[in-house]
Amino acid sequence: MEPTTTLEAKIALVREVMGDLIGNRLVKYETAELQLIDGTWVAWPDMPIRLYADSEAVVSVSWSRFDDLWIERGQGLPFATDDATLRWVTNGITPIQPTIGNRMKSVMIGRGEMTWDGREVEIWTRLLVEFDGGWLEVFNALDENEYAFHTRMPSGTFLSCV
């Protein structure tokens, strides 16, 4: 799937890809690491986070460029990795581990904060997945993914998708 930038297209994409996951439990998640020339591994937050549900469904989510949202069923990638060597790490981000085993309740798109030439710009760069025990936030951190777990609904403007 191609990345999506308009708010309406983002909401439609989230509904299409994630709608039937409501009620499923998160079994695990995966994030990518890139192997450097010296053989060491580093996090590669440009790659999607993969969410695995107890229904055996897999959803890959990634933010890129300015405010492109890419979501796809399965283990697809938003761009070719060419000669890069990558590996997938299971449950490797400690702050978001409380989502594991919890039931998915809703998915929302949230407004980010940005100013350009002294004026506020409308930009929707936050994806919020509500679970029994809190909210997993996947947000755009200047063309790559960043993650947070909130025990309370985070502040900001959010629109329900599913």
ChimeraX attribute file (.defattr): number of C-alpha atoms within 10 A of each C-alpha:
attribute: neighborCount
match mode: 1-to-1
recipient: residues
	/A:1	11
	/A:2	11
	/A:3	19
	/A:4	19
	/A:5	18
	/A:6	14
	/A:7	19
	/A:8	10
	/A:9	13
	/A:10	22
	/A:11	18
	/A:12	16
	/A:13	20
	/A:14	22
	/A:15	17
	/A:16	15
	/A:17	15
	/A:18	21
	/A:19	15
	/A:20	12
	/A:21	23
	/A:22	17
	/A:23	17
	/A:24	19
	/A:25	21
	/A:26	22
	/A:27	18
	/A:28	18
	/A:29	23
	/A:30	18
	/A:31	22
	/A:32	21
	/A:33	19
	/A:34	18
	/A:35	16
	/A:36	12
	/A:37	9
	/A:38	6
	/A:39	9
	/A:40	9
	/A:41	15
	/A:42	13
	/A:43	16
	/A:44	17
	/A:45	20
	/A:46	22
	/A:47	25
	/A:48	26
	/A:49	24
	/A:50	24
	/A:51	22
	/A:52	22
	/A:53	23
	/A:54	15
	/A:55	13
	/A:56	13
	/A:57	15
	/A:58	23
	/A:59	21
	/A:60	23
	/A:61	24
	/A:62	26
	/A:63	30
	/A:64	24
	/A:65	14
	/A:66	14
	/A:67	23
	/A:68	19
	/A:69	27
	/A:70	21
	/A:71	27
	/A:72	23
	/A:73	16
	/A:74	14
	/A:75	15
	/A:76	17
	/A:77	16
	/A:78	21
	/A:79	9
	/A:80	8
	/A:81	10
	/A:82	6
	/A:83	6
	/A:84	11
	/A:85	13
	/A:86	17
	/A:87	16
	/A:88	17
	/A:89	14
	/A:90	12
	/A:91	17
	/A:92	15
	/A:93	13
	/A:94	9
	/A:95	13
	/A:96	18
	/A:97	14
	/A:98	17
	/A:99	25
	/A:100	18
	/A:101	17
	/A:102	18
	/A:103	20
	/A:104	22
	/A:105	17
	/A:106	19
	/A:107	26
	/A:108	19
	/A:109	24
	/A:110	22
	/A:111	18
	/A:112	18
	/A:113	13
	/A:114	12
	/A:115	10
	/A:116	7
	/A:117	6
	/A:118	7
	/A:119	8
	/A:120	10
	/A:121	13
	/A:122	12
	/A:123	17
	/A:124	24
	/A:125	25
	/A:126	26
	/A:127	28
	/A:128	26
	/A:129	21
	/A:130	23
	/A:131	24
	/A:132	16
	/A:133	17
	/A:134	20
	/A:135	25
	/A:136	25
	/A:137	23
	/A:138	23
	/A:139	27
	/A:140	24
	/A:141	18
	/A:142	14
	/A:143	16
	/A:144	19
	/A:145	22
	/A:146	17
	/A:147	18
	/A:148	15
	/A:149	22
	/A:150	17
	/A:151	13
	/A:152	9
	/A:153	13
	/A:154	16
	/A:155	7
	/A:156	10
	/A:157	12
	/A:158	18
	/A:159	15
	/A:160	13
	/A:161	20
	/A:162	19
